[in-house]
Amino acid sequence: MLFGIATKKDDDWWIGVTNPDTPHLSKYESLMFQGNGYLGIRGSLEEHYLNEKRDMFVLGTFDKFKNEATELPNLPDIVNIEIMVNGKLLSLNHGETTNYQRGLNLHNGEIVRSFDWLNGKDKLHFEFRRFVSMDNCHLFVSEVKVTPLSDNVRLQIKSGIDGQQTNGGTQHFVEGTKRLFNARFVQMQTQTQNSLVKFALTEYHRLFLNATELTLNPRLQIERRQIFANYSIDVEKDQCLTFVKYANVFASNDQDLKDNVSMDCLCQLKHVGRESYQKLLEASSHVWEEKIWQDSFVEIASHNNKPQIAVNYARYQLFANAPCDYSKNIGAKGMTGEGYKGHAFWDTEIFMLPFFMLNIPSYAHNLLIYRYLNLIGAQKKARQGGYQGAQYPWEAAMPEDAESAPLWGSADIITGEPMKILSGSTEIHVTADVAFGVYQYIKNTGDYSFAKRMGYEIILQCAQFWASRVTWNSEINHFEITDVIGPDEYKEHANNNAFTNYMVHWCMRKGAEIITDLRQNDLITYSRLNKKFDMKKLVKELIEKSSMLYLPAPNENGIIAQDDNYLSYKKINVNKYRTSDNISEIFKDFDLKQLDKLQVTKQADVLLLLLLFEDELPKNIIKQNWDYYEPKTIHDSSLSFSTHAILANDIGLYDRAFDYFEKNCQIDLGTNMGSSVKGVHMAGLAGTWKIVIEGFGGIRAVKDGLRIQPHIPSTWKHLKFSLIWRGNKVDVLVTQTYFSVISDGKIKFIYHDHIYHVEPQERVLIEI
Ligand code: BGC
């Protein structure tokens, strides 16, 4: 498996670079992202470079200008450190850099960079370290050690808060106030232009010469939207100057705000600034270890450690981006870049949620509470369209927002005009996907308290929307769903997209089941919900409409038509698009109108349906549909490979499964240096975990419970992992010849239609 980033043979938790490679900085910035679910910072270098893209976000602080889509504003930069050596600016583009190494430790999120730099007669050794704290969500700490190797030098260090950052040109912040507190604390207060979220950012520095702390007050420099502290120190040959930067960020919508952003920021930094870098790092590493890694375990014994690194990397990014409270969601690119503006998609429920609910269910719980809060926006959206219930936004930002998808995209190859993005109005399957995610969570965790308080209501609101969205077609004597975009976004006006119809059918049926069940078994919840819906009327409507909804059945060849017309469209040879390193290559040859009429599929569509509904659809049609759709799918979305890998493994195409697994790992880690520059692909990363656990590990939540039916790649000696199933910690070991299951509580699982019971701490071993 080829990676575009360096790894080490003997370290499963390290990715990095061994030469400065400044032309590809933007890719490394995304890959070496640091975050804690509140604060997210790209891995930009401390000193500036031409093609850098500095981004720092606080989750849930969206801002919107008229005629533009709402987006997470790019905060003032706190990473910057400018160093002058005898008047010459440190830059890897000048002088000679040797022994360069920069790496991200995936175990605790620390970035370490070290190198020797020779400029003129001066040679110095530099070591930079930094982390975003998992222990204190507001905190970022960085440290630089500089040792002159050839002669005494004068070092000038400039560090501060730089608000001249934009989101691709849009400045979201007003010119705020900038000042120094207690002669040492540099602070900027600012506010978003339209959403009026207030921010305070504070920085405090400590300097040491060898072990002795220097009492130096900075020389302040204030510019437009910038405030810097400057220091000047003489350092003798072989002495080590250590510069420690403590920086923190508070926002006015923080849930832990005590006083106001400025005071909270300052008080906290005064307190934290007494600790050493190392001590604060240990506190953060401790949280990674105790609260995260102990509950999320995957070990792959293979002929090399690339698969292990890929799954560690995926887990690192997912946890670093998982919201630490329930009012936020995970953007398609997390906080790792400006791509998709911080918006959340169906990516969360269908791709990321399984990871969280089987590892640390409290994160999944938070994500679903967000969707409960998001009912405000979703109900608004339904009403705007003349529908009932709740219609979830295709792109979600603040929970109260109805739809955040932009209206215009890139230029049409034929007309030269910007293409209208229809997803916000017609990619409606998200409303069933959210309900599906809610139900999967309830099934996997057994969290009926959430179900009663919020989960059932979400499903019912969605079901009510669908009941008002389906339309009667007297020709076929069925309800149908017309003019939608399914997962294959290259069909913009599909009628009866199979994925959408089956999901909607499931949602309405589940809604009816929930009402019937509550009426029989839980009158308290029933009457509470009855105040929001007319439950009797709704159940009747859901039963009637779900039973009469048109569901495209497999045809005589076993093929489920992707939509009413897909099978009649022209077929073309798509090899050149499938093998291209770049996505959207097909737009060089066709525009969307033309693609609408071709048998070309952007990403897993019917195949995803077959995976999600493997319980309900005949198993023997998977291979036929694979043979039909897989060759027509050009994988122009990072969501596609994982479904293909898992299905291929299921149907015994083991080489293809591994091939798709590799492709999936390479979405971000691979050699295409143009990909990921606007952020990594969170659903693709979740896909890496899914392929390993759901695919090779064979873990599925099926109708009758937990199924474990593993098959690992032939190059793997074993796969070991843990998961949480209905509150029990389950450890699974899979080898080429057997698998074993141990649980800390009583569980049962299904393997090839047999049910196995596991007593607490008893090891059940099954030969494969
Ligand atoms: C995909 C969508 C996905 C979005 C965000 C698009 O390219 O087609 O399915 O939700 O990216 O990841």
Residues whose N, C-alpha, C, O or C-beta is under 5 A from the ligand:
A	BS01	BGC	A332 F345 D347 P487 E489 D636 S637
